[in-house]
């Protein structure tokens, strides 16, 4: 008799749902196999098995400011799936990840690139790096390189990279990533503009990046970007508006056009859904 509450059964049910939905038509059978094999619950030990295998983000580092977004989380699994499908990892690839999060995404990438490949993941928060390193080791992914540094700097000492992925919202491409990605390399990043975030897959050409696919998502912003603005529309501070710095917007003027929000009993989650950033989600 099959135990439907076991980690493997819950994992299979989650992946079955993701594969059936196929966001933006993005699918890779190797990513499906990796997500069935890598135990997500081991990267979010504070969560219940049901939450670990629900299709939602899990916060691992709260923000001291109760009105602000969390500082780090495990991304929503369907977002993880389609971004890895966009990345098109091949055995032996050298991979750079900006945003270590829980370490789960790095584990999936190490599974995909195999013993001849290498994954380097970066995060600016020392405690997040420590968590990711500890969870990766506990899950048997000792080969993943986890470094504490500003991800915008990349890791030139281990470049060039066949694949680069960002699991934080990026307003513009850091020059270092361009320099560390050779011609033919692939780059997947959540690009933020005009209040929305879209995961875009690029292929590096000699003098340009050529986009191949995109899907709407939501991610915590990369620290240090000062090109976006945010503000609450309503007096109850339940509806937040995001816009670019060059847009002359006053959020309070939008209040009259907005329906009165209803308070809910739902807990806050990390942004990583595939709608807009006020409801959406991702870190690794």
Secondary structure, DSSP 8 states (H G I E B T S, - for coil): ---TTSHHHHHHHHHHHHHHH-GGG---HHHHHHHHHS-GGGG-TTS-HHHHTSSS-EEEE--SSTTS--SEEE--HHHHHHHHHHHT--TT-EEEEE--TTSHHHHHHHHHH-TT-EEEEEES-HHHHHHHHHHHHHTT-TT-EEEES-GGG--GGG--EEEEEE-SBBSS--HHHHHHEEEEEEEEEEEEETTEEEEEEEEE-SS-EEEEEEEEE---B-TT--SEEEEESSTTS--EEEEETTS---GGGGGGGS------------S-SSS-TTT-----
